[in-house]
Amino acid sequence: MAAAHTEKIIEEQEVTDNKDVDVVAELEQPKTGVTGIQGDLGKLDTVSAAADRRVNRRAKRHGRTMQGEFGLLNGQAPNGLHGNHLRLELRSQKNSRRPRNGHGRGLPKKGGGGGKGVWGKPGSELQVQEVDEADPNYDSDSMGSKDVQLEEVVPELTDEEVRKALKPIFLEYFEHGDTEEVAASLEEVNLLSQRHQVVCLSVEFAMDRKPSQREMTSVLLADLFGRTIMRKDFAKGFDKLLSDLPDLTLDTPDAPIILGNFMARAIADDCLPPAFLMGYKGKVDCDHARAALARADTLLSMKHGLVRLDNVWGVGGGLRPVNALVRQMVLLLEEYLSSKDSKEAQRCLRDLEVPHFHHELVYEAVVMAMEKMTEEAEDAMVALLKCFSDAVIITLDQMTNGFLRVYEDMPDICLDVPAAYYMLEKVVNKCQAAGFLSNDVISKLPSRGRKRFVSEGDGGRLKDASYVSPYV
């Protein structure tokens, strides 16, 4: 019924509009004479009245529309809106996506997935999209095949990136010495065709290190063989090191000898074939490379060379037995007494790599000065200890512990050196004059009774250190 009523109103409006159009058309036709003008004036009044009626009808129709669509009551705007405010309110409601029939929960139409400029419903990107076969990039073979597997592809690192990635790994290894940790770290680095860089960089970093750390590098390369590094990687790595020797020699003058030791050790560990050295004979123009190859060949040609190469870097300080360290320190002191070369003594002490055991050197130096019982030996030993203290090779704690050990062992030392207390006092006084012995150590200097150095018939005069009293 409502629809029929609406159609009837629309037809009546169209008929009225057509009549108004006919009246306007008649007015546009030219007229002549007074009668014609008066008739036209009458018709103008009729037209203006018709126009007013048409405006009223449109206003009523618009009011009904607003009342039906926007809930206006009796053509009045809600909340007292008038004029421009009313038009803005109506425009915002017109563009609203909410349903206009007064039903629903007030949510956007189509769940927010419709309209211009929208991306679709939330979560629609996770749904399987339909394939457009008209797309020029559509491949029916690849889309229909179920055997296609997608894998992650990691780009290979450059030489500079490999160096940055491996340097902290090797530096940490020199601290903890765990080869399994290094192997696990190398597996996380995408080396691919850069595996030979492990050999190159490990040897290059070890050249600036101590012999004990070079031994750790040889052990690491032997443990990585067959897991991370293959035989061809070893050959390629040492080949690159031979070509880079001129540059390595600038920083490490002994680089040819060190590289020769590494190559010989790798052959002894079965990481390199013996034919590796034979392939370079007569084909090397660099003097440094020839020296490295000659060094490796000499080590391998020695009698029982493969067995001796296990200690090509020596035994690390922390791994050496105590008796061996004591023997090395005694030989160092004896060589110093004969040559008086303090720099060579410093180098030998550093090579032992036992800073925690330097108190033994202080102990042996004081005891040796007491046993020699000469001014020359005393002055030489005091000068050596002074040199070690100034260079901070022997710390104050190690120096103090060495002298305290001598104090504790004085009863046993007196069995071999009867004038030990007198000689010890002389050495301590000279050390005090040199200024490297603390007052705490000097205050703990032991002393023996008067009969140790004084005889009954000499009037209390001290005997010469070389003289031994029969009353002792």
Contacts in CASP RR format, 6 or more apart in sequence:
PFRMAT RR
TARGET T0000
AUTHOR 0000-0000-0000
METHOD contacts of the structure
MODEL  1
MAAAHTEKIIEEQEVTDNKDVDVVAELEQPKTGVTGIQGDLGKLDTVSAA
ADRRVNRRAKRHGRTMQGEFGLLNGQAPNGLHGNHLRLELRSQKNSRRPR
NGHGRGLPKKGGGGGKGVWGKPGSELQVQEVDEADPNYDSDSMGSKDVQL
EEVVPELTDEEVRKALKPIFLEYFEHGDTEEVAASLEEVNLLSQRHQVVC
LSVEFAMDRKPSQREMTSVLLADLFGRTIMRKDFAKGFDKLLSDLPDLTL
DTPDAPIILGNFMARAIADDCLPPAFLMGYKGKVDCDHARAALARADTLL
SMKHGLVRLDNVWGVGGGLRPVNALVRQMVLLLEEYLSSKDSKEAQRCLR
DLEVPHFHHELVYEAVVMAMEKMTEEAEDAMVALLKCFSDAVIITLDQMT
NGFLRVYEDMPDICLDVPAAYYMLEKVVNKCQAAGFLSNDVISKLPSRGR
KRFVSEGDGGRLKDASYVSPYV
9 61 0 8 1.000
13 57 0 8 1.000
13 61 0 8 1.000
16 50 0 8 1.000
16 53 0 8 1.000
16 54 0 8 1.000
16 57 0 8 1.000
17 54 0 8 1.000
19 50 0 8 1.000
20 47 0 8 1.000
20 50 0 8 1.000
20 51 0 8 1.000
20 54 0 8 1.000
23 43 0 8 1.000
23 46 0 8 1.000
23 47 0 8 1.000
23 50 0 8 1.000
24 47 0 8 1.000
26 43 0 8 1.000
27 40 0 8 1.000
27 43 0 8 1.000
27 44 0 8 1.000
27 47 0 8 1.000
31 37 0 8 1.000
31 39 0 8 1.000
31 40 0 8 1.000
63 72 0 8 1.000
63 75 0 8 1.000
66 72 0 8 1.000
66 75 0 8 1.000
66 90 0 8 1.000
67 73 0 8 1.000
67 74 0 8 1.000
67 75 0 8 1.000
69 100 0 8 1.000
70 90 0 8 1.000
70 93 0 8 1.000
71 78 0 8 1.000
72 78 0 8 1.000
77 85 0 8 1.000
77 86 0 8 1.000
77 89 0 8 1.000
81 89 0 8 1.000
97 108 0 8 1.000
97 109 0 8 1.000
97 112 0 8 1.000
97 115 0 8 1.000
98 106 0 8 1.000
98 107 0 8 1.000
98 108 0 8 1.000
98 109 0 8 1.000
99 106 0 8 1.000
99 109 0 8 1.000
110 121 0 8 1.000
111 121 0 8 1.000
112 118 0 8 1.000
112 120 0 8 1.000
112 121 0 8 1.000
113 119 0 8 1.000
113 120 0 8 1.000
113 121 0 8 1.000
113 124 0 8 1.000
114 120 0 8 1.000
131 138 0 8 1.000
131 143 0 8 1.000
132 138 0 8 1.000
133 140 0 8 1.000
142 148 0 8 1.000
154 190 0 8 1.000
155 190 0 8 1.000
156 190 0 8 1.000
156 192 0 8 1.000
156 193 0 8 1.000
156 194 0 8 1.000
157 165 0 8 1.000
157 189 0 8 1.000
157 190 0 8 1.000
157 191 0 8 1.000
157 194 0 8 1.000
159 194 0 8 1.000
159 197 0 8 1.000
162 189 0 8 1.000
162 191 0 8 1.000
162 194 0 8 1.000
162 197 0 8 1.000
162 201 0 8 1.000
163 197 0 8 1.000
163 201 0 8 1.000
165 189 0 8 1.000
166 186 0 8 1.000
166 189 0 8 1.000
166 197 0 8 1.000
166 198 0 8 1.000
166 201 0 8 1.000
166 202 0 8 1.000
167 201 0 8 1.000
167 205 0 8 1.000
169 182 0 8 1.000
169 185 0 8 1.000
169 186 0 8 1.000
170 182 0 8 1.000
170 201 0 8 1.000
170 202 0 8 1.000
170 205 0 8 1.000
170 217 0 8 1.000
171 205 0 8 1.000
172 181 0 8 1.000
173 179 0 8 1.000
173 181 0 8 1.000
173 182 0 8 1.000
173 216 0 8 1.000
173 220 0 8 1.000
174 209 0 8 1.000
174 213 0 8 1.000
174 216 0 8 1.000
177 216 0 8 1.000
177 220 0 8 1.000
179 219 0 8 1.000
179 220 0 8 1.000
179 223 0 8 1.000
179 224 0 8 1.000
182 220 0 8 1.000
182 224 0 8 1.000
183 223 0 8 1.000
183 224 0 8 1.000
183 227 0 8 1.000
183 228 0 8 1.000
186 198 0 8 1.000
186 224 0 8 1.000
186 228 0 8 1.000
187 228 0 8 1.000
191 197 0 8 1.000
191 198 0 8 1.000
195 228 0 8 1.000
195 229 0 8 1.000
195 230 0 8 1.000
195 233 0 8 1.000
196 229 0 8 1.000
196 233 0 8 1.000
196 234 0 8 1.000
196 236 0 8 1.000
196 237 0 8 1.000
196 240 0 8 1.000
197 237 0 8 1.000
198 224 0 8 1.000
198 228 0 8 1.000
198 229 0 8 1.000
198 233 0 8 1.000
199 221 0 8 1.000
199 229 0 8 1.000
199 233 0 8 1.000
199 234 0 8 1.000
199 236 0 8 1.000
199 237 0 8 1.000
199 238 0 8 1.000
199 241 0 8 1.000
200 237 0 8 1.000
200 240 0 8 1.000
200 241 0 8 1.000
200 244 0 8 1.000
202 217 0 8 1.000
202 220 0 8 1.000
202 221 0 8 1.000
203 217 0 8 1.000
203 241 0 8 1.000
203 258 0 8 1.000
203 259 0 8 1.000
203 262 0 8 1.000
204 241 0 8 1.000
204 248 0 8 1.000
205 217 0 8 1.000
206 213 0 8 1.000
206 214 0 8 1.000
206 216 0 8 1.000
206 217 0 8 1.000
206 258 0 8 1.000
206 262 0 8 1.000
207 214 0 8 1.000
207 248 0 8 1.000
207 251 0 8 1.000
207 252 0 8 1.000
207 254 0 8 1.000
207 255 0 8 1.000
207 258 0 8 1.000
207 259 0 8 1.000
208 251 0 8 1.000
208 252 0 8 1.000
209 217 0 8 1.000
210 351 0 8 1.000
210 353 0 8 1.000
211 313 0 8 1.000
211 314 0 8 1.000
211 316 0 8 1.000
211 351 0 8 1.000
211 353 0 8 1.000
212 313 0 8 1.000
212 316 0 8 1.000
212 317 0 8 1.000
212 318 0 8 1.000
212 319 0 8 1.000
212 353 0 8 1.000
214 258 0 8 1.000
214 261 0 8 1.000
214 262 0 8 1.000
214 313 0 8 1.000
215 313 0 8 1.000
215 314 0 8 1.000
215 316 0 8 1.000
217 262 0 8 1.000
218 262 0 8 1.000
218 265 0 8 1.000
218 266 0 8 1.000
218 269 0 8 1.000
218 312 0 8 1.000
218 313 0 8 1.000
221 229 0 8 1.000
221 234 0 8 1.000
221 266 0 8 1.000
221 269 0 8 1.000
221 271 0 8 1.000
222 266 0 8 1.000
222 269 0 8 1.000
222 271 0 8 1.000
225 231 0 8 1.000
225 234 0 8 1.000
225 269 0 8 1.000
225 270 0 8 1.000
225 271 0 8 1.000
229 271 0 8 1.000
231 271 0 8 1.000
231 272 0 8 1.000
231 273 0 8 1.000
234 266 0 8 1.000
234 271 0 8 1.000
234 272 0 8 1.000
235 272 0 8 1.000
235 276 0 8 1.000
238 259 0 8 1.000
238 262 0 8 1.000
238 263 0 8 1.000
238 266 0 8 1.000
238 272 0 8 1.000
238 276 0 8 1.000
241 248 0 8 1.000
241 259 0 8 1.000
242 259 0 8 1.000
242 280 0 8 1.000
242 284 0 8 1.000
242 286 0 8 1.000
242 289 0 8 1.000
242 292 0 8 1.000
242 293 0 8 1.000
243 286 0 8 1.000
243 289 0 8 1.000
245 255 0 8 1.000
245 256 0 8 1.000
245 259 0 8 1.000
245 286 0 8 1.000
245 288 0 8 1.000
245 289 0 8 1.000
245 292 0 8 1.000
246 286 0 8 1.000
246 288 0 8 1.000
248 255 0 8 1.000
248 259 0 8 1.000
249 255 0 8 1.000
249 256 0 8 1.000
249 288 0 8 1.000
252 258 0 8 1.000
255 288 0 8 1.000
255 292 0 8 1.000
256 288 0 8 1.000
256 289 0 8 1.000
256 291 0 8 1.000
256 292 0 8 1.000
256 295 0 8 1.000
257 291 0 8 1.000
257 292 0 8 1.000
257 295 0 8 1.000
259 292 0 8 1.000
259 295 0 8 1.000
260 292 0 8 1.000
260 293 0 8 1.000
260 295 0 8 1.000
260 296 0 8 1.000
260 299 0 8 1.000
261 295 0 8 1.000
261 296 0 8 1.000
261 299 0 8 1.000
261 312 0 8 1.000
261 313 0 8 1.000
263 272 0 8 1.000
263 276 0 8 1.000
263 277 0 8 1.000
263 292 0 8 1.000
263 293 0 8 1.000
263 296 0 8 1.000
264 295 0 8 1.000
264 296 0 8 1.000
264 299 0 8 1.000
264 300 0 8 1.000
264 309 0 8 1.000
264 312 0 8 1.000
265 309 0 8 1.000
265 312 0 8 1.000
265 313 0 8 1.000
266 272 0 8 1.000
267 273 0 8 1.000
267 274 0 8 1.000
267 276 0 8 1.000
267 277 0 8 1.000
267 296 0 8 1.000
267 300 0 8 1.000
268 300 0 8 1.000
268 305 0 8 1.000
268 306 0 8 1.000
268 309 0 8 1.000
268 310 0 8 1.000
274 300 0 8 1.000
277 293 0 8 1.000
277 296 0 8 1.000
277 297 0 8 1.000
277 300 0 8 1.000
280 289 0 8 1.000
280 293 0 8 1.000
281 293 0 8 1.000
284 290 0 8 1.000
284 293 0 8 1.000
299 305 0 8 1.000
299 308 0 8 1.000
299 309 0 8 1.000
299 312 0 8 1.000
300 306 0 8 1.000
300 309 0 8 1.000
302 308 0 8 1.000
315 324 0 8 1.000
316 353 0 8 1.000
317 325 0 8 1.000
317 352 0 8 1.000
317 353 0 8 1.000
317 354 0 8 1.000
318 353 0 8 1.000
318 354 0 8 1.000
320 354 0 8 1.000
322 357 0 8 1.000
325 352 0 8 1.000
325 354 0 8 1.000
325 357 0 8 1.000
325 360 0 8 1.000
326 360 0 8 1.000
326 364 0 8 1.000
328 348 0 8 1.000
328 352 0 8 1.000
329 349 0 8 1.000
329 352 0 8 1.000
329 360 0 8 1.000
329 361 0 8 1.000
329 364 0 8 1.000
330 364 0 8 1.000
330 368 0 8 1.000
332 345 0 8 1.000
332 348 0 8 1.000
332 349 0 8 1.000
332 361 0 8 1.000
333 345 0 8 1.000
333 361 0 8 1.000
333 364 0 8 1.000
333 365 0 8 1.000
333 368 0 8 1.000
333 381 0 8 1.000
333 384 0 8 1.000
334 368 0 8 1.000
335 344 0 8 1.000
335 345 0 8 1.000
335 348 0 8 1.000
336 342 0 8 1.000
336 344 0 8 1.000
336 345 0 8 1.000
336 380 0 8 1.000
336 384 0 8 1.000
337 368 0 8 1.000
337 372 0 8 1.000
337 377 0 8 1.000
337 380 0 8 1.000
340 380 0 8 1.000
342 383 0 8 1.000
342 384 0 8 1.000
342 387 0 8 1.000
345 384 0 8 1.000
345 387 0 8 1.000
346 387 0 8 1.000
346 388 0 8 1.000
346 391 0 8 1.000
346 393 0 8 1.000
349 358 0 8 1.000
349 361 0 8 1.000
349 388 0 8 1.000
349 393 0 8 1.000
350 393 0 8 1.000
355 395 0 8 1.000
355 398 0 8 1.000
358 388 0 8 1.000
358 393 0 8 1.000
358 394 0 8 1.000
358 395 0 8 1.000
358 398 0 8 1.000
359 398 0 8 1.000
359 399 0 8 1.000
359 401 0 8 1.000
359 402 0 8 1.000
359 405 0 8 1.000
360 402 0 8 1.000
361 388 0 8 1.000
361 394 0 8 1.000
362 385 0 8 1.000
362 394 0 8 1.000
362 398 0 8 1.000
362 399 0 8 1.000
362 401 0 8 1.000
362 402 0 8 1.000
362 403 0 8 1.000
362 405 0 8 1.000
363 402 0 8 1.000
363 405 0 8 1.000
363 406 0 8 1.000
365 381 0 8 1.000
365 384 0 8 1.000
365 385 0 8 1.000
366 381 0 8 1.000
366 402 0 8 1.000
366 403 0 8 1.000
366 406 0 8 1.000
366 424 0 8 1.000
366 427 0 8 1.000
367 406 0 8 1.000
367 413 0 8 1.000
368 377 0 8 1.000
368 381 0 8 1.000
369 377 0 8 1.000
369 378 0 8 1.000
369 380 0 8 1.000
369 381 0 8 1.000
369 382 0 8 1.000
369 423 0 8 1.000
369 427 0 8 1.000
370 413 0 8 1.000
370 417 0 8 1.000
370 420 0 8 1.000
370 423 0 8 1.000
370 424 0 8 1.000
370 427 0 8 1.000
371 416 0 8 1.000
371 417 0 8 1.000
372 378 0 8 1.000
373 417 0 8 1.000
373 419 0 8 1.000
373 423 0 8 1.000
373 465 0 8 1.000
373 466 0 8 1.000
378 423 0 8 1.000
378 426 0 8 1.000
378 427 0 8 1.000
378 430 0 8 1.000
379 430 0 8 1.000
381 427 0 8 1.000
382 427 0 8 1.000
382 430 0 8 1.000
382 431 0 8 1.000
382 434 0 8 1.000
383 434 0 8 1.000
385 394 0 8 1.000
385 399 0 8 1.000
385 431 0 8 1.000
385 434 0 8 1.000
385 436 0 8 1.000
386 431 0 8 1.000
386 434 0 8 1.000
386 435 0 8 1.000
386 436 0 8 1.000
388 394 0 8 1.000
389 396 0 8 1.000
389 399 0 8 1.000
389 436 0 8 1.000
390 436 0 8 1.000
396 438 0 8 1.000
399 436 0 8 1.000
399 437 0 8 1.000
399 441 0 8 1.000
400 438 0 8 1.000
400 440 0 8 1.000
400 441 0 8 1.000
403 428 0 8 1.000
403 437 0 8 1.000
403 441 0 8 1.000
404 441 0 8 1.000
404 444 0 8 1.000
406 413 0 8 1.000
406 424 0 8 1.000
407 444 0 8 1.000
407 445 0 8 1.000
407 446 0 8 1.000
410 420 0 8 1.000
410 421 0 8 1.000
410 424 0 8 1.000
410 446 0 8 1.000
413 420 0 8 1.000
414 420 0 8 1.000
414 421 0 8 1.000
417 423 0 8 1.000
418 468 0 8 1.000
418 472 0 8 1.000
419 453 0 8 1.000
419 465 0 8 1.000
419 466 0 8 1.000
419 468 0 8 1.000
421 446 0 8 1.000
421 447 0 8 1.000
421 448 0 8 1.000
421 452 0 8 1.000
421 453 0 8 1.000
422 452 0 8 1.000
422 453 0 8 1.000
422 462 0 8 1.000
422 465 0 8 1.000
423 465 0 8 1.000
424 445 0 8 1.000
424 446 0 8 1.000
425 445 0 8 1.000
425 447 0 8 1.000
428 437 0 8 1.000
428 441 0 8 1.000
428 442 0 8 1.000
428 445 0 8 1.000
431 437 0 8 1.000
432 442 0 8 1.000
451 469 0 8 1.000
451 471 0 8 1.000
451 472 0 8 1.000
452 469 0 8 1.000
452 472 0 8 1.000
453 462 0 8 1.000
453 463 0 8 1.000
453 469 0 8 1.000
454 460 0 8 1.000
454 461 0 8 1.000
454 462 0 8 1.000
454 463 0 8 1.000
455 463 0 8 1.000
455 469 0 8 1.000
455 471 0 8 1.000
456 471 0 8 1.000
463 469 0 8 1.000
END
